Amino acid sequence: MIKKIKIYFTKIFVGLFFFTSANANFDIKASTVILQDYLSGEILFEKEADREIYPASMTKIMTSIIAFELISKGDLSLDDKFIVSENAWRLSAAGFSSMFIMVGDEVSVEDLLRGIIVASGNDACVALAEGIAGSEEEFAIMMTSKAKEIGMTNSNFSNSSGINDPDNYSTVRDILIMSNYLIKNYPEEYKYFKEKEFTWDRTGGDPITQGNRNPLLYKNIGADGIKTGYLAVEKYSLASSIFKNNRRLIAVASGFQTKNDRSRESRKLHVWGLTHFDLIQIANKENPFTDMDVWLGKKHKVNAYVKEDVYKIIPKARKRYLKALVEYNGPIEAPILKDQVIGKLKIFFKDELINEYDLLAFEDIKKVNIFSRLIQSINYLIWGDV
């Protein structure tokens, strides 16, 4: 017998068609923009998000990811040191963002990473790339391969720093995917991106302290990353993330005309996302979502859970009611194995099915002995219940 359990949530969810009206009178002064609620995965705003761009120093996000991945595998250590080549040193020249390393310096991986992430040093990128892969060209192949692996379908990397090259291209949607991957997979290493300054105790001179170029870190909106960019052809860009009130937003925008535009409009984008939407958790993968009737089991109920966290985003001006329907063929006959699919969680807005998730058994339920099965069968025949 198909059993259905209706679960109602107040002020939970509206369909995607309401996002259009929420966005109708909102715009950002950039050529291409995307804003995502991290936990729900919902795209809150986008503007020409698949337009090809030159990512400039946002490229350095992938350079960092490659290093973090090798560290996580034990193939690289923060304490490892690489010798700076003349090729890397040349990018310390005027006109480039630099860490100011010198030829022959032995620099730790951690210092290079901080030089890349905080100071945006192109010289540090080349030193790290050569130390890991032998050459920047080989490192760029690793970067592009990783990009395709994580779903960046419209990107190619030809260098580790993002300096001007027509073969180094991406989209704000792809950079969002890359930023999301960084935050999800390397939460500890991601903390480097919120450092406001980095001091390099350089060879042959006084230490150099440089501030993080991300303007949002200096504003009280919960910013903790990620990376700025600038090229004359592309103008100003920024991949940014904020964490506030247990919510994380990630934004990527390119084509700001000035530094002030980049700062002001990026802040505007995040504040809009925070103030126009709420986030609600529907299901927690660590905890049971509901229970279901069991037939001929040592327990009369089995807890069920969803194997992933389920979040929904709410436009504040369009709050409505969510209907969640638990559907299963029950009572479910024992034995039941942990993680066995035993039903469906269906989420509706009005009569429209929005999402559907498998419900899994939270525990094993063993079958009762033959005497107990006989008693339960008699009760069912007489009373029509389990």
Protein Blocks (a to p, Z undefined) as FASTA:
>chain_A
ZZddddddehkbccfklmmmmmmmgccddfbdcdddfklopafbdchklbccdekjmlmm
mmmmmmmmmmmnopacfkbccdddfklmmmmpghiacehiaehiacdfklmmmmmmmnop
aklmmmmmmmmnopaklmmmmmmmmmmmnopabbccfbfnopacfklccdfklmmmmmmm
mmmmmmmlmmmmmpcbdcdddehiacdddddfblklmpcehpabfbdcddfklmpadddd
ddeehiacddddehiabfklmmmmmmmmmmmmmmmpccddfbdfkbcfbdcddehiabfb
dcdddfbdcdddddfklcccddddddddddddddddehiafbdcdddehjbcfbdcdddd
fbdcddddfklmmmmmmmmmmnopZZ
